[in-house]
Each structure stands twice: as C-alpha cells, then as structure tokens.
C-alpha cells in the first residue's frame, strides 16, 4: 500500500498542530509521520488504513490542544482530557498501556509545570505499552 497518500493527508491537516509553536508543531508532525507505518500495519484495504490514520490524527489533535492549553486549564479538566487521550491512543494503535487513576492524577498536577514539548513527549509516552 502506498503510504504517501497518508503522509500527504497528515501534512495537509492544519488543526493537528494549530495551537502549538513552530518547534513543537514540527516535533509532533514528525512523530505522527513516523507512526504511519505502525498504525496501518496489517491493513490491506486503503479505506481501513485510512480509518486508522484518522484515529492517529484524532490522537494528535487531542495532544495539540492539551499540551498547548495545559497551564490555563483546571486540574479536573486535564484529568478528563488525559482519560480521553488514553482512549484515542488505543483507537489509533490498537492498544494502550493501562494507566491507573493515581497516575492520571499525578500527570494532571505535573503537566502545567512542564514545557510544551515536554508535555507532548510525556503524553505520548504515558500510553505506550
């Protein structure tokens, strides 16, 4: 399957990184591009692979918003966002590390204290099995 159509799709969607500064946006886009082969692995139909790319983009949008707005959001809202992000990760990658409530709570407290890039990297790593 030609992955270039998915690369092009990812690069064309502006709201994946619209809340981020250039350096953070570039990092998240490069990470997303590297994930394309992983999320479409095993799919032979372009439509099914496209659904997985859509799920990847949904995960990236959520990271974009949460990382960019983390300092101005209440801890309770960050906590809800973290839980929703876990579901988005599982949809994109087929599985997610089970994050327990105490980890969500610690992350919700820690995120506002980090840089945007650190927040992005932390959020991605939080759910990796």
N, C-alpha and C positions, 0 to 999 in steps of 0.2 A: 504494500500500500504506500502511496506517495504521501509522505508526511509534510511536504511543502505546503499543501493546502491548509493544514492545521497551523503551521508556523505563520503563514500569511494571516490566517484568521486571528490568531493571538496578537499579532503585531498591529492589526487594524482596529482593535477594540480599545478605545481611549480610556474607558472608565475602569480598566484593570488597575491603573496606577494614578488616576486623576487627582487624588488627594496627597500624593507624595511629591517630595522634591526630586530633582533630576537624578541624583546619585542613587537614592533609594528606589526610585521607579525603575531605573536601569537594572539594579540588582534583582528586583522582583521579576522583571520581564525575562532576564537571562535565566533565572531559576525556573520560571514557567516553561521556557523553551526547552530546557534540559529534561523536563518532566514528560514532554510529549510522548517519546517512545515508551515510557513506563506506563502511562495511563491508557495507551491504545494497544499495548501488548496483548496478543491473543485474539484481537478482533480482526475479522476478515472483511466485514462489511463497512463501507465508509460511513454509513448512517449511524451504526452503533459506535464506531470510533468517534464520530462527531459528538455524540451524546457524552462520551467521556471527556472530550475536550471542553464541552460546555460545563461539565462539573468541575473541571480544573479551573476554568475561568471564574466560576462562581466562588470557589475557594480563594482565588487570588483577589477578587473584589472585596470579599469579607476581610482579608488581611489588609488590603489597602485602607479600608475605612477604619478598622480597629486600630491599626498602627498609627495612622495619622491623627486620630481623634482621642487617643488613649488618655492624654493629660487633661482633657476637658470633660471626660465622662465620669459619672459616679461609679464607684466600685461595683455596685449591684448590676449596672448596665454592662460593664466589662465582663462580669461573671456570666451573664446571659449570652453575651457575644462569644465568649470562649466555648461555651457548651454548644452553641450553634455551629461554631467553626469546626468542632470535632465531627459533627455530622457531615459537614461539607467535605472535610478531608476524606472521610470514609466513602462518600459517594464518588469522589474523584479517583481514589486509589484502591478502592475495594476493601479496605480495612483501615483501622486506626488503632493506635495504642489506647488502651483503656485508661483514661485519666480519671482519677478519683476526686471527689469533692474537695478534699483538703488541698490538692494540687491546683485545682481551679481557683480556690480562694487565695492561695499564695501568689499565683500568677496575676490575679486581678489587683492585688496590692503592689506587686513588683513592676508591672508594665508601665505605669505612669512615670516611674523613675528612670526608665531606660531611654536611650536614643531611639529614633525611629528605625534605623537599620537594625539595631539590637532587638527591637520589638519584633520586626519582621522575621528575623532569624530564629528568635525564641519561639514565635508562634508556629512556624513551620516544624521546628524540631520537637515541639511539645507532643505532636500527634504521631510522629513516626514510630512504627513498631520496632 
